[in-house]
């Protein structure tokens, strides 16, 4: 595994998500309760950035056409998207967020 630092844990509030670029990839980092998640930030339907959407009831909703993704595994919970977004390993160490890209 090759972890890349993507931000500071203190800057990511509960039930919030943020889009970052790291190692040439668009990554969505989300914090739900006490858990952190890292997924691809590009919707598989038509390429909108999921970071501009909503994080509600533990699910990520795309801002463009309403596809809903599960942050734990990237699976589509509601279309029109049909393909999952990639999921990355994430860890928090010494106050920093690291993602295995
Ligand atoms: S681009 Fe995300 S639902 Fe269409």
Backbone and ligand atoms as CSV (ligand in chain L), in Angstrom:
chain,resi,resn,atom,element,x,y,z
A,1,UNK,N,N,0.839,-1.187,0.000
A,1,UNK,CA,C,0.000,0.000,0.000
A,1,UNK,C,C,0.881,1.245,0.000
A,2,UNK,N,N,0.428,2.257,-0.728
A,2,UNK,CA,C,1.147,3.526,-0.776
A,2,UNK,C,C,0.179,4.629,-0.395
A,3,UNK,N,N,0.265,5.047,0.849
A,3,UNK,CA,C,-0.664,6.062,1.336
A,3,UNK,C,C,-0.163,7.465,1.002
A,4,UNK,N,N,-1.111,8.311,0.597
A,4,UNK,CA,C,-0.833,9.705,0.274
A,4,UNK,C,C,-1.621,10.595,1.229
A,5,UNK,N,N,-0.976,11.594,1.773
A,5,UNK,CA,C,-1.661,12.526,2.674
A,5,UNK,C,C,-2.609,13.403,1.860
A,6,UNK,N,N,-3.868,13.448,2.284
A,6,UNK,CA,C,-4.861,14.235,1.540
A,6,UNK,C,C,-5.446,15.373,2.353
A,7,UNK,N,N,-5.096,15.469,3.626
A,7,UNK,CA,C,-5.632,16.586,4.396
A,7,UNK,C,C,-5.478,16.382,5.883
A,8,UNK,N,N,-6.013,17.339,6.610
A,8,UNK,CA,C,-5.955,17.328,8.062
A,8,UNK,C,C,-7.289,16.843,8.616
A,9,UNK,N,N,-7.224,15.927,9.561
A,9,UNK,CA,C,-8.454,15.362,10.128
A,9,UNK,C,C,-9.284,16.429,10.835
A,10,UNK,N,N,-8.639,17.410,11.407
A,10,UNK,CA,C,-9.369,18.419,12.173
A,10,UNK,C,C,-10.211,19.309,11.250
A,11,UNK,N,N,-9.853,19.371,9.972
A,11,UNK,CA,C,-10.591,20.211,9.023
A,11,UNK,C,C,-11.844,19.544,8.481
A,12,UNK,N,N,-11.963,18.230,8.665
A,12,UNK,CA,C,-13.119,17.513,8.125
A,12,UNK,C,C,-14.113,17.247,9.251
A,13,UNK,N,N,-15.221,17.954,9.202
A,13,UNK,CA,C,-16.208,17.864,10.264
A,13,UNK,C,C,-17.061,16.617,10.096
A,14,UNK,N,N,-17.793,16.276,11.150
A,14,UNK,CA,C,-18.698,15.133,11.110
A,14,UNK,C,C,-19.752,15.323,10.026
A,15,UNK,N,N,-20.058,14.227,9.361
A,15,UNK,CA,C,-21.095,14.205,8.318
A,15,UNK,C,C,-20.827,15.242,7.230
A,16,UNK,N,N,-19.565,15.381,6.887
A,16,UNK,CA,C,-19.156,16.270,5.801
A,16,UNK,C,C,-18.279,15.493,4.824
A,17,UNK,N,N,-18.139,16.052,3.632
A,17,UNK,CA,C,-17.256,15.429,2.647
A,17,UNK,C,C,-16.575,16.536,1.849
A,18,UNK,N,N,-15.424,16.183,1.291
A,18,UNK,CA,C,-14.635,17.156,0.552
A,18,UNK,C,C,-13.951,16.444,-0.615
A,19,UNK,N,N,-13.800,17.157,-1.711
A,19,UNK,CA,C,-13.089,16.615,-2.860
A,19,UNK,C,C,-11.641,17.065,-2.831
A,20,UNK,N,N,-10.720,16.155,-3.095
A,20,UNK,CA,C,-9.296,16.482,-3.146
A,20,UNK,C,C,-8.689,15.823,-4.383
A,21,UNK,N,N,-7.561,16.360,-4.800
A,21,UNK,CA,C,-6.795,15.735,-5.871
A,21,UNK,C,C,-5.504,15.222,-5.271
A,22,UNK,N,N,-5.198,13.970,-5.558
A,22,UNK,CA,C,-3.975,13.380,-5.028
A,22,UNK,C,C,-3.495,12.309,-5.988
A,23,UNK,N,N,-2.211,12.301,-6.261
A,23,UNK,CA,C,-1.619,11.299,-7.162
A,23,UNK,C,C,-2.369,11.231,-8.488
A,24,UNK,N,N,-2.836,12.384,-8.970
A,24,UNK,CA,C,-3.517,12.445,-10.251
A,24,UNK,C,C,-4.936,11.916,-10.244
A,25,UNK,N,N,-5.478,11.658,-9.058
A,25,UNK,CA,C,-6.853,11.141,-8.965
A,25,UNK,C,C,-7.747,12.133,-8.233
A,26,UNK,N,N,-9.016,12.092,-8.598
A,26,UNK,CA,C,-10.025,12.887,-7.900
A,26,UNK,C,C,-10.612,12.003,-6.810
A,27,UNK,N,N,-10.472,12.435,-5.578
A,27,UNK,CA,C,-10.870,11.613,-4.434
A,27,UNK,C,C,-11.883,12.365,-3.579
A,28,UNK,N,N,-12.895,11.648,-3.152
A,28,UNK,CA,C,-13.885,12.191,-2.226
A,28,UNK,C,C,-13.586,11.612,-0.848
A,29,UNK,N,N,-13.355,12.493,0.125
A,29,UNK,CA,C,-13.113,12.057,1.497
A,29,UNK,C,C,-14.328,12.458,2.323
A,30,UNK,N,N,-14.894,11.488,3.020
A,30,UNK,CA,C,-16.104,11.752,3.802
A,30,UNK,C,C,-15.903,11.268,5.234
A,31,UNK,N,N,-16.556,11.970,6.148
A,31,UNK,CA,C,-16.539,11.565,7.549
A,31,UNK,C,C,-17.979,11.382,8.009
A,32,UNK,N,N,-18.292,10.161,8.394
A,32,UNK,CA,C,-19.629,9.826,8.873
A,32,UNK,C,C,-19.501,9.293,10.284
A,33,UNK,N,N,-20.088,10.010,11.224
A,33,UNK,CA,C,-19.908,9.704,12.636
A,33,UNK,C,C,-18.401,9.643,12.900
A,34,UNK,N,N,-17.878,8.505,13.348
A,34,UNK,CA,C,-16.448,8.437,13.657
A,34,UNK,C,C,-15.635,7.749,12.574
A,35,UNK,N,N,-16.243,7.478,11.422
A,35,UNK,CA,C,-15.526,6.747,10.373
A,35,UNK,C,C,-15.220,7.643,9.180
A,36,UNK,N,N,-14.082,7.369,8.580
A,36,UNK,CA,C,-13.664,8.088,7.378
A,36,UNK,C,C,-13.795,7.172,6.176
A,37,UNK,N,N,-14.133,7.765,5.020
A,37,UNK,CA,C,-14.281,7.009,3.786
A,37,UNK,C,C,-13.572,7.770,2.667
A,38,UNK,N,N,-13.027,7.018,1.725
A,38,UNK,CA,C,-12.409,7.622,0.541
A,38,UNK,C,C,-12.917,6.894,-0.696
A,39,UNK,N,N,-13.444,7.660,-1.634
A,39,UNK,CA,C,-14.010,7.104,-2.863
A,39,UNK,C,C,-13.574,7.966,-4.041
A,40,UNK,N,N,-13.838,7.453,-5.231
A,40,UNK,CA,C,-13.669,8.279,-6.407
A,40,UNK,C,C,-14.659,9.430,-6.350
A,41,UNK,N,N,-14.224,10.610,-6.780
A,41,UNK,CA,C,-15.084,11.797,-6.689
A,41,UNK,C,C,-15.861,12.047,-7.971
A,42,UNK,N,N,-15.698,11.199,-8.970
A,42,UNK,CA,C,-16.346,11.408,-10.268
A,42,UNK,C,C,-17.505,10.418,-10.423
A,43,UNK,N,N,-18.688,10.959,-10.585
A,43,UNK,CA,C,-19.878,10.117,-10.740
A,43,UNK,C,C,-19.764,9.274,-12.007
A,44,UNK,N,N,-20.128,8.011,-11.895
A,44,UNK,CA,C,-20.017,7.094,-13.028
A,44,UNK,C,C,-21.154,7.267,-14.033
A,45,UNK,N,N,-22.110,8.114,-13.728
A,45,UNK,CA,C,-23.180,8.355,-14.697
A,45,UNK,C,C,-22.724,9.298,-15.789
A,46,UNK,N,N,-22.359,10.524,-15.393
A,46,UNK,CA,C,-21.981,11.505,-16.407
A,46,UNK,C,C,-20.838,12.410,-15.963
A,47,UNK,N,N,-20.105,11.985,-14.961
A,47,UNK,CA,C,-18.855,12.655,-14.619
A,47,UNK,C,C,-18.928,13.840,-13.687
A,48,UNK,N,N,-20.044,14.096,-13.064
A,48,UNK,CA,C,-20.102,15.209,-12.109
A,48,UNK,C,C,-19.300,14.875,-10.849
A,49,UNK,N,N,-18.831,15.929,-10.177
A,49,UNK,CA,C,-18.086,15.709,-8.941
A,49,UNK,C,C,-19.068,15.471,-7.787
A,50,UNK,N,N,-18.890,14.335,-7.139
A,50,UNK,CA,C,-19.781,13.985,-6.031
A,50,UNK,C,C,-19.610,14.927,-4.847
A,51,UNK,N,N,-18.457,15.553,-4.731
A,51,UNK,CA,C,-18.213,16.463,-3.604
A,51,UNK,C,C,-19.146,17.671,-3.635
A,52,UNK,N,N,-19.758,17.939,-4.776
A,52,UNK,CA,C,-20.734,19.024,-4.864
A,52,UNK,C,C,-22.132,18.584,-4.491
A,53,UNK,N,N,-22.277,17.320,-4.149
A,53,UNK,CA,C,-23.589,16.784,-3.814
A,53,UNK,C,C,-23.878,16.824,-2.327
A,54,UNK,N,N,-24.726,15.931,-1.902
A,54,UNK,CA,C,-25.170,15.909,-0.503
A,54,UNK,C,C,-24.726,14.619,0.169
A,55,UNK,N,N,-24.420,14.740,1.457
A,55,UNK,CA,C,-24.159,13.581,2.295
A,55,UNK,C,C,-25.304,13.529,3.296
A,56,UNK,N,N,-26.208,12.591,3.079
A,56,UNK,CA,C,-27.418,12.573,3.891
A,56,UNK,C,C,-27.798,11.127,4.214
A,57,UNK,N,N,-28.159,10.896,5.455
A,57,UNK,CA,C,-28.553,9.555,5.905
A,57,UNK,C,C,-27.484,8.513,5.581
A,58,UNK,N,N,-26.239,8.923,5.655
A,58,UNK,CA,C,-25.150,7.983,5.420
A,58,UNK,C,C,-24.939,7.629,3.965
A,59,UNK,N,N,-25.490,8.402,3.047
A,59,UNK,CA,C,-25.370,8.124,1.617
A,59,UNK,C,C,-24.922,9.383,0.886
A,60,UNK,N,N,-24.274,9.177,-0.267
A,60,UNK,CA,C,-23.776,10.290,-1.069
A,60,UNK,C,C,-24.660,10.445,-2.298
A,61,UNK,N,N,-25.204,11.650,-2.470
A,61,UNK,CA,C,-26.084,11.922,-3.608
A,61,UNK,C,C,-25.384,12.844,-4.601
A,62,UNK,N,N,-25.327,12.423,-5.852
A,62,UNK,CA,C,-24.713,13.224,-6.899
A,62,UNK,C,C,-25.544,14.490,-7.151
A,63,UNK,N,N,-24.865,15.636,-7.339
A,63,UNK,CA,C,-25.610,16.890,-7.518
A,63,UNK,C,C,-26.284,17.005,-8.882
A,64,UNK,N,N,-25.893,16.199,-9.834
A,64,UNK,CA,C,-26.396,16.412,-11.207
A,64,UNK,C,C,-27.725,15.714,-11.494
A,65,UNK,N,N,-27.791,14.419,-11.286
A,65,UNK,CA,C,-29.016,13.695,-11.644
A,65,UNK,C,C,-29.502,12.794,-10.518
A,66,UNK,N,N,-28.904,12.941,-9.335
A,66,UNK,CA,C,-29.451,12.287,-8.154
A,66,UNK,C,C,-29.030,10.861,-7.888
A,67,UNK,N,N,-28.046,10.345,-8.587
A,67,UNK,CA,C,-27.584,8.990,-8.235
A,67,UNK,C,C,-27.100,8.978,-6.789
A,68,UNK,N,N,-27.303,7.844,-6.120
A,68,UNK,CA,C,-26.931,7.721,-4.716
A,68,UNK,C,C,-25.926,6.568,-4.575
A,69,UNK,N,N,-24.851,6.839,-3.835
A,69,UNK,CA,C,-23.779,5.857,-3.654
A,69,UNK,C,C,-23.597,5.552,-2.165
A,70,UNK,N,N,-23.179,4.299,-1.905
A,70,UNK,CA,C,-22.863,3.862,-0.546
A,70,UNK,C,C,-21.395,4.202,-0.265
A,71,UNK,N,N,-21.094,5.040,0.728
A,71,UNK,CA,C,-19.700,5.419,0.973
A,71,UNK,C,C,-18.829,4.252,1.417
A,72,UNK,N,N,-19.423,3.211,1.951
A,72,UNK,CA,C,-18.628,2.090,2.461
A,72,UNK,C,C,-18.052,1.223,1.352
A,73,UNK,N,N,-18.789,1.108,0.237
A,73,UNK,CA,C,-18.325,0.192,-0.814
A,73,UNK,C,C,-18.436,0.783,-2.221
A,74,UNK,N,N,-18.926,2.001,-2.335
A,74,UNK,CA,C,-19.013,2.667,-3.626
A,74,UNK,C,C,-20.160,2.208,-4.509
A,75,UNK,N,N,-20.967,1.285,-4.026
A,75,UNK,CA,C,-22.049,0.736,-4.857
A,75,UNK,C,C,-23.162,1.754,-5.085
A,76,UNK,N,N,-23.818,1.593,-6.223
A,76,UNK,CA,C,-24.959,2.442,-6.566
A,76,UNK,C,C,-26.179,1.969,-5.774
A,77,UNK,N,N,-26.774,2.884,-5.032
A,77,UNK,CA,C,-28.000,2.576,-4.287
A,77,UNK,C,C,-29.222,3.062,-5.041
A,78,UNK,N,N,-28.990,4.049,-5.920
A,78,UNK,CA,C,-30.078,4.582,-6.741
A,78,UNK,C,C,-29.474,5.182,-7.995
A,79,UNK,N,N,-30.035,4.874,-9.157
A,79,UNK,CA,C,-29.548,5.376,-10.430
A,79,UNK,C,C,-29.949,6.815,-10.656
A,80,UNK,N,N,-29.576,7.323,-11.825
A,80,UNK,CA,C,-29.290,6.605,-13.065
A,80,UNK,C,C,-27.912,5.975,-13.202
A,81,UNK,N,N,-26.937,6.269,-12.361
A,81,UNK,CA,C,-25.643,5.595,-12.472
A,81,UNK,C,C,-25.840,4.089,-12.320
A,82,UNK,N,N,-25.001,3.339,-13.009
A,82,UNK,CA,C,-25.099,1.872,-12.931
A,82,UNK,C,C,-23.831,1.237,-12.364
A,83,UNK,N,N,-22.713,1.945,-12.514
A,83,UNK,CA,C,-21.442,1.376,-12.057
A,83,UNK,C,C,-21.012,2.023,-10.742
A,84,UNK,N,N,-20.371,1.248,-9.865
A,84,UNK,CA,C,-19.890,1.812,-8.591
A,84,UNK,C,C,-18.718,2.756,-8.808
A,85,UNK,N,N,-18.459,3.591,-7.820
A,85,UNK,CA,C,-17.248,4.407,-7.819
A,85,UNK,C,C,-16.178,3.623,-7.053
A,86,UNK,N,N,-14.892,3.842,-7.374
A,86,UNK,CA,C,-13.843,3.115,-6.645
A,86,UNK,C,C,-13.782,3.531,-5.184
A,87,UNK,N,N,-13.350,2.601,-4.362
A,87,UNK,CA,C,-13.196,2.856,-2.928
A,87,UNK,C,C,-11.722,2.651,-2.572
A,88,UNK,N,N,-11.200,3.520,-1.739
A,88,UNK,CA,C,-9.790,3.460,-1.361
A,88,UNK,C,C,-9.666,3.246,0.145
A,89,UNK,N,N,-8.579,2.585,0.540
A,89,UNK,CA,C,-8.278,2.462,1.965
A,89,UNK,C,C,-7.911,3.842,2.507
A,90,UNK,N,N,-8.359,4.106,3.716
A,90,UNK,CA,C,-8.108,5.414,4.323
A,90,UNK,C,C,-7.701,5.199,5.778
A,91,UNK,N,N,-6.834,6.062,6.283
A,91,UNK,CA,C,-6.444,5.988,7.687
A,91,UNK,C,C,-6.152,7.403,8.184
A,92,UNK,N,N,-6.234,7.541,9.497
A,92,UNK,CA,C,-5.906,8.818,10.136
A,92,UNK,C,C,-4.757,8.564,11.099
A,93,UNK,N,N,-3.671,9.294,10.900
A,93,UNK,CA,C,-2.505,9.161,11.769
A,93,UNK,C,C,-1.957,10.535,12.097
A,94,UNK,N,N,-1.711,10.765,13.355
A,94,UNK,CA,C,-1.133,12.029,13.805
A,94,UNK,C,C,-1.903,13.241,13.274
A,95,UNK,N,N,-3.222,13.100,13.234
A,95,UNK,CA,C,-4.068,14.212,12.827
A,95,UNK,C,C,-4.179,14.424,11.332
A,96,UNK,N,N,-3.553,13.574,10.534
A,96,UNK,CA,C,-3.629,13.696,9.074
A,96,UNK,C,C,-4.405,12.536,8.465
A,97,UNK,N,N,-5.064,12.807,7.335
A,97,UNK,CA,C,-5.826,11.791,6.618
A,97,UNK,C,C,-4.964,11.273,5.468
A,98,UNK,N,N,-4.860,9.952,5.388
A,98,UNK,CA,C,-4.038,9.303,4.376
A,98,UNK,C,C,-4.906,8.334,3.567
A,99,UNK,N,N,-4.720,8.344,2.250
A,99,UNK,CA,C,-5.494,7.462,1.383
A,99,UNK,C,C,-4.539,6.638,0.533
A,100,UNK,N,N,-4.835,5.360,0.429
A,100,UNK,CA,C,-4.031,4.450,-0.395
A,100,UNK,C,C,-4.513,4.571,-1.842
A,101,UNK,N,N,-3.731,5.260,-2.644
A,101,UNK,CA,C,-4.083,5.456,-4.050
A,101,UNK,C,C,-3.227,4.570,-4.915
L,1,LIG,S1,S,-23.646,12.699,-13.281
L,1,LIG,FE1,FE,-24.127,11.860,-11.353
L,1,LIG,S2,S,-26.168,11.208,-11.571
L,1,LIG,FE2,FE,-25.679,12.008,-13.510
